[in-house]
């Protein structure tokens, strides 16, 4: 748990700081040994939004952080499906080894059986919890000893030794040294060796052990990461038939995230752009293919939580923030040279639904302005009942936490109070049929008829069984599409 003293600096949202969890993804850039690392930090709790999934589309590699005591959690499996689908190499850091943990071999077996990745440990833990003594680095054949700090300081002392160093017996004891030697023999004799091709093809994952809170094992991880991770490479276009090389004269990039009101001093919207090719220069004029016009990118920033720093230039792999007056949308491409469109953003089926009611009629305009902005950010989807004049919104989200986020942000950023009524639906399907046929279907509380923001018919059902029963009884010949089916149909 994160106490007040240990707030993560990248958690800028007031609700994040109150709850001690990350709710939205953020971007960190830092130099490391002649490299520049762009770290896209995503929430790790079980209830996150599509923002987390979309952030992965901007990544060249993924770092999967596993709690050594909990193993692979449900949200990890969901995120891994995105990396697998897009062929993103995965590095694994098994965290919290200084607390009671599962057996290392058990954790490796879980990675293989649950995710289908072949784990290759690059280092190996010596004990866990109060008996955690450090890690053995397989590449250098050195032992990095973990030194506990006094008064809960957050950086562990580290000493480096070798297997034949007599000091090991003094520090670890005879039993631990014998166990380590046995483990090393097992690692070298049984487990597969690391190879770059397997990593780049997303078939294997290098595994590291440590304690992020005390910074132990983090440097070992990054030392290895900058040597092994792929450099920014070509990006596939929307039709899947071409690749846009990173090294070329023409600039290109895509918007993967929009965030408004990050800083109370700047009541604006920021579009996060991943540079894919060429060189970005501040105030350059680029093509905006969706709008069919040119735009000048004069306000560009490097972002860290609420802090901003002007960016003069950026290169493939970099992420920059563009101040937006509403002209950019998630998935937009910006480029020089011929128009280009990259692979579409992944969409995920909403599983939670709630009716949002604004309770202050004097703040009507602010309510709709705020809701419209949150919808543009992709935080939630908004549906409406077509028969209602007032168009009372129904929110649809991947995770329930987003409902709390919407209400909190409407109140804190737009000064408008709301109440929310949870709805008993779990299944949403888009109905692909003429309006006269849709109007004749027997809609009810078990099959709710709504429209999305684009005017497309959406049907909500309480259960998968109720959906199948409704379709089989009344609409056998009508296509009911999931959100992914819908997006595929639009791109065909």
CORVEN-V661657 format. One record per helix or strand of 2 or more residues. SS is the DSSP state (~ for helix, > for strand). FROM is the first residue (numbers start at 0). TO is the last residue. Records with the same first field share a line. If there is no record, write none. Layout:
BEGIN
SS->FROM-TO, FROM-TO
END
This chain:
BEGIN
~->3-5, 13-18, 49-55, 73-85, 103-114, 128-130, 149-151, 166-171, 173-188, 195-199, 217-227, 360-375, 400-413, 434-439, 463-473, 482-490
>->25-31, 34-40, 60-66, 88-94, 117-120, 122-125, 133-136, 141-146, 156-161, 203-208, 234-236, 242-243, 251-259, 268-276, 278-280, 283-287, 292-296, 299-303, 306-309, 312-314, 318-323, 332-334, 351-357, 380-383, 392-396, 417-422, 426-431, 446-450, 456-460, 478-480
END
